[in-house]
Amino acid sequence: MMRMQVVAVLALVSVACVPLAAQQRDTLLLLRPMAVWDGVTDAPHSGWTVLVRGNQIAAVGAAATIGSPPGATIIDLPGTTLLPGLIEGHSHLFLHPYNEAQWNDQVLKESLTLRIARATMHARATLMAGFTTVRDLGTEGAGYADVGLKQAINEGIIPGPRMIVVTRAIVATGSYAPKRFQFSFEPSQGAEEANGPEDVIRVTRDQIAHGADWVKVYADYGWGPNGETRPTFSEAELRAMVETARSSGRAVVAHATTPEGMTRAINAGVETIEHGDNGTPEVFALMKTRGVALCPTLAAGDATRQYAGWKKGIDPEPSSITGKRRTFKMALDAGVTICNGSDVGVFTHGDDAREIEMLVDYGMTPVAALKAATSVDARLFHMENRIGSVQTGLWADLIAVDGDPTKDISKVRSANVQFVMKGGMVYKRP
């Protein structure tokens, strides 16, 4: 019943952003940019074109080789680089910036209908900024509404990116928020509580039943005696969660910022660690050995410090920012795979490229950061045979940006995104 209600609300609040032209399954589109960056190589290919048939890439290569097939509609994109649609690895479509409303107020005071309306607009902004896929890591008090949002996008009711959803996320009782102060009633919680291996198994299965594509766990949180961050679940509990999810063909992602919380999650078999603020060389070496990726969410900390009064570029960097630079370098030095994910929702949806720019600012090359946001994220999310690179047979998720982003990473900013295609449908063009 709830899923039907969510879809109904989405239909009512949807703002028009339909594909620019109705397309049949066998429609041919020939895209002619200045160059094509395929998501895999280090440099764009000048003079390449891409032929799209229906929802798939039919051919990619030198213009002279592909030619101009009969019946193809030509879309000229002069001065642009065509690349795979960008992937956001850590999104919260049901949150809006914390300088507009604190997290507690969003969870406790905003109605589900209002939050769905916001999420609908956030999905549109994300797509129009060139992000054609998002891994949305928790509705933060909005129940299973992400499943309905995903369904509405897939059915063409509203525009938005492809969604990988986790529904409510899993937390240990008493560790998350909103905090309990008045025990005569139970306040709404931003995630689902579980306790002990058996209960963890039950909750994991229940989230899968409600439509979770991945399972998210908070492996540590600020619930220590003085509010300090401490591990939440035991390694045995985390293993039970991972084994349950894995038996259904799903992976687990862990919020973790402490060395112990990260270590327990890594040993339990999670596939990505979110944040990792206080990781150590030893922890990152373990991540490298176990093949666990780091989603550093650099942009979120940058945003919250500015909300707190830091004047970026004027004031000295806060210790939290300096520390984040240090731990991110540790991860790079250890050879840990970097997932592009920003924790957008903490800041404005549609500004997701902020994370890609910060990956470069913190030590990655522009090409490495672009790969993190395309082919690497696609592989981490087990979708490399569908998205993440410009290859024949993959889904036609393609964007074009001004200039060459492999030389100037700022070219991925939303203002420079000139063309957006998802599944062969054009949503934005010059």
N, C-alpha and C positions, 0 to 999 in steps of 0.2 A: 504493500500500500504506500509506504513512504517513498519508494522509488517513483511510483506513478505521480505522487504529489510533487516531487522535486522536478520531474520533467515538465509537468503542467506549469509550475511557477516559472521555469526557465523559458518556456514558450511565451508566457505573458510579458516577461521583462526583457526579452531579447531585443536588441537594437539592430536595425538592418545593417548587415555587412555581408551581403551575399556575393558569391563569385561573380566576377565581372561579365561573364558570358556563360550561358548554359552550354554544357559540353556533353556530348554523347561518349559512350565507352570507347568508340574507335576514333575519336577526334584526334587529329594530328596537329601538334604545335611545334614550330621550329624556333628555338630561342637562339638569338645571335648577340651575345655580349662581346665586350672587348677581349675577355679571357675567361677561362674556366679553371677554378681550383677544385680538384676532385675530392678533397678531404683526406687524401693519402700521401700524395707527393709533397715536396717542399716548395714548389714554385707553381704558379698558375700556367696554364697552357694558352698562349696567345693564338688567336685565330680559330679556336675551337667553337663548335656549336653543339647544341643538345636537342635531340628530337624526342618529343613526348607523345606517346600514344595512349589515350585514355588516362589511366592513373599511374602508368609506369614509364620509366626512361627506356625508350626504344633504341636509341643510339647516341653515342657521344664520341667526338673526335674532330679531326681537322675538317673545316668547312668544305674543302674540296672533296673530301671523301664522302661526307654525308649528303652533300648537294642540297637540293630543294625538292623533296618528294612531292609528287602530284597531290593536290588537295590539302597540303599543309598550310596552316595559317602562320605567317611569319611575325614574330615579336622581336623587334630590334631593341637592344639594350646598350646603346653606345656609351663608352666610358665607364662601364661597370665590369665587375668580376662576378661571375655566377658561381655559387658554391652550394653545398648541401644546406638544407634548412638547419638552423641552429637548434641545439638540444639544451634544455634547462634541467639540471639534475637534482635541484632542491628548490621546489616551489611550494608556496602556500597560497593557493588562489582564494581561499576563504578568509585571508587576513588582509588588512590594509595598513599603511605605514603607521608606525608607533608614535610618530609625532602628530598624527591625526587623532588616534585613540589608543590608549594603553591596551595591552593584550588582555588583561583581566576584564576591562570594560567591554571589549569585543565579545568575549566568551560569555559574560554574565548579563550584559545589558542589550545586546543586539539580537533581534529576532532572527530565526532561521530564514524567513522570507527575505529580510534585508540582506543577510549574508549571501544568500544565493544570488540576489540581484547584483551585488557587488562582484561576486565571483564571475558572473556572466560577462560583465564589463572587463574584468581583469583578463579573462580568457581571450577576448577580442583584442585587447591591447597587446597581449603577449604574441599572438599570431601576427599582428600587423608590424610588430618589431622584428620579425624574422625568425621567431622561435616556433618551430612547427611541431615540436615534441616537448612535453614536460613530464618529469617524475614529481608528482605532487605528494609531499611527505606529511600528510596529516591535515584533517579538517579543523583541528583545534576547537573542538566543541560543537562543530556543525554535523555531527553524526556521520552518516554514510552519504551525505549529499554529493561528495565527489564522484560517487558511482553514477548518480543521476546526471551530473554535469557532463561526465564522460559520454554517457549514453546520448545525451542531447546533441553533443558535438558530432558523434559518430553518425547520428541519424540526420544530420544537416539542419537541425532545428535552430541552432545557434552556431556562429563561427568560433573557432578556437583551435588550439593545438591538439595533437594526439596526447592522450593522458595515460600515464601509468599511475595508479592510485594505491594508497595504503589504508584508506578509510580512517579509523580513529587513532591508530598507533597504540602501543602497549607500554604501560608504566607500572611500577610497583606501587602498591597502596601507600598513600601518605607522602609519596615523593614528588608528585607533580603539582599542578595548580588548576584552578584557584585553591589556595590554601584553606583548610578548615579552621575557622575561628569560633563559630557558633555550632556546637555539636547537636543542637536540637533539630537540625535539618541537614541534608546533604547538598552542597552546592554543585552546580554543573561542573563537570571536569573536562579538561582539554584533551583527554585521551582516556583509554580504557584500562582499568586497573586489573591486575592479576597477581596471584600469590602461589608460589610453589610449582613444581614441574607439572602436576596434573592440571592445575588451573590454567597455567600458561598454555598447555596443549589445547584445553577447551576454548580459551579466548582466541588463540591463533586460528583454530578451525572455524570459529564463529565469524571472525573477520573475513576469512576466505569465503565462507558461505555468503557473506554480504557483498562480495565483489572485489576484494583486495587482490591486486596484481602482485604486489610485494608486501612484506610484513615489516613494519618499523617498530623498533624497540628503543626505549631510553635506557641505555646501559649505565648511566650515571646522571645525577642531577643535584641541584642545590638543596639538599635535605639534611645536611649535617647539623650537629648541635648548635652551631653558630651561623647556619645558612651556607656553609661551605659545600662545595660539590663533592659528593661521595658516590661510590658504586651503588647500584640499586639491586639488580638481580645477581644471583650467584651464577657461576659458570654452568652449573647443572641446569638451572632454569633456562639460561640462554641456549644451551645445547638442545633442550627439549623443544624450544621454539624453532630453532634452525632445522632440526630433524623433521618436525611436523610440516614446516613450510616446504622444505626440500622434497619431501615425499609427494607433495602435490605439484611439484614443478615450479615452485616459487622460491625467491631469494629473500634474505633478511638484510635490512639496513639498520645500522645502529647510530643513534646520537651518542657520542662519547667524547669527553674532553679531558679526562684524567688518565694518567698512565695505567692505573689498575682497571678502570672501566674499559678502556680501549683494549687492554690485554685480554680480559675475560671475553669480550666480544669477538676478538680476532681468533682466540683459541676455540671458541664455540662454533665458528664457521660463517660469520656474517660476511657479506661481499663488499660492502662499503662502510667506511667510518665517516660520519658527518662531524665537521668542526675540527676535532683533534687539537684543540688549542694548546694543551699542555703535554703534547707528545714528546717523547725523548728519542735519542738516536736508537736506543735498544728497541723501543716500541715500533719505530718506523722500519728498523731492520726486520722485525718479525712480520710486519705488514708486507714487506717486499717478499719475504720467504713464502708466506702463505698466499700471495697474490691478492691481497685485500687493497682496494683503492681508497684514496682519501678525497673527500669532497670538502674543501677547506672553508667554503662560505666566507670569503674575505670581505665581500661587500656588506654583509650584515653587520659585522663589527664596526666597519668604517661608518656605516649609517648611524648606528646607535650612539657611537661616540660623538658624532656631530650633533645628534639630537640633545646630547648632554652638555653641549656648549663648546666642543672643540671646533676651532676655526681652522679647517684643513688648509694647508698651504701658508698659514700665517703663524699659528701656534706650533710649538714643538709637538711631536707625536706622543700621544698618551702611552703609558707603559704597556697597555693591552695591545696596542697596534704594533709597537716595537717587538713585543713577545710573539705576536702572530707572524711577523716577518721572519723571526728567528726559527720558529718551529716549521714554517713552510719551507724554509731553506733546508732544514734537516730532512724533511720528507723528500725534497728534490735530490739532495745529496745521496740519500739512501736508495734512490731509484724507484720510489713508490709511484704507482700510476695515479695521475691526478684526474679526478672527475670534475667537470665544470658544473657547479651548482652554487647558487648565490644566496639561498634563503630569502628570495624575493617574496614580498608580503610584509617583511620588516621595512622594506622601502618600496617604492612605486613599481607596480607591475607595468611592463613595457620597457623598463630601464634595466632589464636583465643583463645587457651587454656590459654593464658596469663591472661584473665579475670577470669577464674575459679580459677587459683592460687591466684589472688589478692583478690577474695572474701574470701578466707581462711586467707590470710595475714591481711585483714581488719576486721576479726572477726567471720566468719562462720566456722563451722566444715567442714572437707573434705566431709563427707556424705551429709551435707546440700548443699554444693556448687555443688556436683554432681547431686543431685536431681534438683537443680535450672536449670542445663544444660540438664536435661532429662525430668522426669515426670512433674515437675512444669511448665517448658516452654511449654510442650505439652498441659497441661491443660489451661494455659493462652491463648494459640493460638487456643483453641477449637479443638484440634487434639488428645486428650487423648485416643480416641477409635481407633486410627490408629498408633500412634508412642509414644515414650517416655518411654516405659517399655518393659521388656522381658516377654510377656504374649502370651499364645496361641491365635491365631486369629489376632494378630496385624501384621502390615507390618514388614518384616524381615529387619529392619534397625539396624545393629549390628556392633560393633567394638570390637577388643581385644587389650588390652594394656599390656605391661610388668608389672608383679608384681600386687600389690593390691592398686588401687587408693584411696580406702576408708581409707587407712592408710598413704599414701604418694601421695598427690595431684599432684606432679610433674609428676607422671606416665601418666597423660593425655597429656603431651607435644607431639607434632607431631612425634618427634624422637622415642617415645615409642609406637606409634600406629603400631601394627603389622598386623592387619587385618581390612578390611573395606568392609562391605556389605550394599548395599542399595536396598530395594525391592527384596531381594533374589539374587541379582547379586553381585558377588565377584569382587571388584575393586583392592584389595590389600591383599596379604597374604605372610606369611614367605617364 
